[in-house]
Amino acid sequence: MLRTRDGVIVAPSDLSHTPGWAKPIVAAAIKVDARKRNQGKPR
């Protein structure tokens, strides 16, 4: 369901093809990944 490269989620870019039961899990993983990548970057 999630495709990663070097520990970063690269797919899916949206949830349109994600099964309904997995959408909350995938959405949470994408959100955590985005926060992790933005840590330490100036706002």
BAVEXTOR-68820 format. One record per atom (N, C-alpha, C): x, y, z; residue number from 1; chain. Coordinates in steps of 0.1 Angstrom, whole numbers. Last residue first. Layout:
<fikols>
((X; Y; Z); NUM; "A")
...
</fikols>
This chain:
<fikols>
((107; 276; 87); 43; "A")
((94; 278; 82); 43; "A")
((93; 291; 75); 43; "A")
((136; 254; 82); 42; "A")
((130; 267; 86); 42; "A")
((116; 269; 80); 42; "A")
((136; 220; 92); 41; "A")
((136; 230; 81); 41; "A")
((130; 243; 86); 41; "A")
((132; 204; 114); 40; "A")
((145; 211; 112); 40; "A")
((146; 220; 101); 40; "A")
((110; 183; 97); 39; "A")
((117; 186; 109); 39; "A")
((130; 193; 106); 39; "A")
((99; 174; 73); 38; "A")
((100; 189; 75); 38; "A")
((106; 193; 88); 38; "A")
((100; 146; 75); 37; "A")
((108; 153; 65); 37; "A")
((109; 168; 67); 37; "A")
((81; 143; 95); 36; "A")
((95; 138; 97); 36; "A")
((104; 145; 87); 36; "A")
((58; 152; 83); 35; "A")
((63; 159; 95); 35; "A")
((78; 156; 97); 35; "A")
((55; 132; 63); 34; "A")
((57; 146; 59); 34; "A")
((63; 154; 71); 34; "A")
((51; 109; 79); 33; "A")
((63; 110; 70); 33; "A")
((66; 125; 66); 33; "A")
((27; 115; 91); 32; "A")
((39; 114; 100); 32; "A")
((51; 115; 91); 32; "A")
((11; 115; 68); 31; "A")
((12; 127; 76); 31; "A")
((24; 127; 85); 31; "A")
((13; 89; 59); 30; "A")
((18; 100; 50); 30; "A")
((20; 113; 58); 30; "A")
((2; 76; 81); 29; "A")
((16; 73; 77); 29; "A")
((21; 85; 68); 29; "A")
((-25; 85; 79); 28; "A")
((-17; 88; 91); 28; "A")
((-2; 86; 88); 28; "A")
((-32; 74; 54); 27; "A")
((-33; 89; 56); 27; "A")
((-24; 93; 68); 27; "A")
((-31; 47; 60); 26; "A")
((-22; 53; 50); 26; "A")
((-21; 68; 52); 26; "A")
((-51; 45; 79); 25; "A")
((-38; 41; 82); 25; "A")
((-28; 47; 73); 25; "A")
((-74; 54; 66); 24; "A")
((-70; 61; 78); 24; "A")
((-55; 57; 81); 24; "A")
((-74; 34; 43); 23; "A")
((-73; 49; 41); 23; "A")
((-68; 56; 54); 23; "A")
((-81; 8; 46); 22; "A")
((-67; 12; 48); 22; "A")
((-65; 27; 47); 22; "A")
((-107; 4; 40); 21; "A")
((-103; 1; 54); 21; "A")
((-89; 6; 56); 21; "A")
((-108; 13; 13); 20; "A")
((-114; 21; 23); 20; "A")
((-109; 17; 37); 20; "A")
((-77; 9; -6); 19; "A")
((-90; 4; 0); 19; "A")
((-95; 12; 12); 19; "A")
((-66; 35; -27); 18; "A")
((-64; 28; -15); 18; "A")
((-77; 22; -10); 18; "A")
((-69; 51; -48); 17; "A")
((-68; 37; -51); 17; "A")
((-66; 28; -39); 17; "A")
((-70; 77; -37); 16; "A")
((-81; 73; -45); 16; "A")
((-81; 57; -48); 16; "A")
((-52; 91; -21); 15; "A")
((-58; 78; -15); 15; "A")
((-69; 73; -24); 15; "A")
((-20; 101; -36); 14; "A")
((-34; 103; -31); 14; "A")
((-40; 90; -27); 14; "A")
((4; 90; -39); 13; "A")
((4; 105; -38); 13; "A")
((-10; 110; -33); 13; "A")
((14; 61; -21); 12; "A")
((6; 68; -31); 12; "A")
((6; 83; -28); 12; "A")
((48; 68; -26); 11; "A")
((35; 65; -31); 11; "A")
((26; 59; -21); 11; "A")
((69; 74; -10); 10; "A")
((69; 80; -24); 10; "A")
((55; 77; -31); 10; "A")
((82; 79; 21); 9; "A")
((70; 74; 14); 9; "A")
((70; 82; 0); 9; "A")
((116; 71; 28); 8; "A")
((106; 81; 25); 8; "A")
((94; 76; 17); 8; "A")
((136; 52; 29); 7; "A")
((128; 55; 41); 7; "A")
((118; 66; 40); 7; "A")
((144; 49; 2); 6; "A")
((153; 54; 12); 6; "A")
((146; 59; 25); 6; "A")
((111; 49; -6); 5; "A")
((125; 49; -12); 5; "A")
((134; 56; -2); 5; "A")
((81; 30; -6); 4; "A")
((91; 39; 0); 4; "A")
((104; 38; -8); 4; "A")
((46; 28; -9); 3; "A")
((59; 25; -16); 3; "A")
((69; 35; -10); 3; "A")
((20; 12; 7); 2; "A")
((29; 23; 7); 2; "A")
((42; 19; 0); 2; "A")
((8; -12; 0); 1; "A")
((0; 0; 0); 1; "A")
((9; 13; 0); 1; "A")
</fikols>
